[in-house]
Amino acid sequence: MAKNDPEFRLRLPADLKAAIEQLAKDNDRSINSEIVARLKESLSWAEYDIAGIAADLEKLEDRVRELEDMCSGRDPNDYYK
């Protein structure tokens, strides 16, 4: 970040400020850098297709059940009846 980047004043509850200060110290960053890093990380999650991930997870769960049935000797097609 450059010194000429826009500034933004922010009020925080005291406990949240203390937590950010501790995280910044733990991560060897300034408080500002800690806040920026965490905002960037949280915004990157917005790019994920949560519904698509949930659908993929459901398919994987179905496949795990099929494999469990195959290993136990049950017919995997019985699962869908």
N, C-alpha and C positions, 0 to 999 in steps of 0.2 A: 504494500500500500504506500501511496505517496502522501506526503504532507499536504498536498493540494487537493486530495480527495475531499468530497463534500462531507461536512460534519452533520451529525444527527444527535440531538439531545434526547435522552431517554430517562424516564423515572422508573425505578425498580423497587420492589419491596426489599427491605433490608436483608432478609434471609436469602433471597435470590441473588442479590449482589454479593453476599458473602460466599455463596456456593460458586458463583462465577469466578470470584477472586481465587478461591482455592483450586478450582479446575485450571485456571490460567497458570497458577504457580506449579501445579503438578505437571502440566504440559510444557513448562518453560516458555510461556508466551505472555505477552501483555494482555490486560483485560480486553482491550479493543480487539486484538488478534484472536483471542478465544471466542469472543462473540461473533466475529466475522466468520471464523472457521465453522462454528456451530450453525450459523444461519445458512451458509453455503451447503453444508451437509443436509440440513433439513429441506432445503429447496430442491436438492438433487433427488429426494424421494418423490417429489411431485411428478417426476418423469416416468415413474414406474406405473405399469398398468395393473393396478391392484386386482381388478376383476379378472383379468387374464391370468394372473398368478394364482388366484383362488381356484379358477377352473382347472389349471394345470395340477394344482395340489389335489383336487378331487379325483382327477384321472389317475394320479400316482397312488392315491389311497385305494382306488378300485384295483389297480394292478397288484398292489401289495396283497390285498385280500385274495386275488386269483392265485398268486404264487404261494400264499399260505395254504390255500385249498389243495393246490397241486402237490405240495410237500406232505400234506396230511392224507393224501389219497382220495379226497373228496373231488367231485366233479365241479370244476370252476363255473360251469354253466348253471349249476343249481343256485349260485349266488344271485343270479338275475331273475329267477322265477318268482 
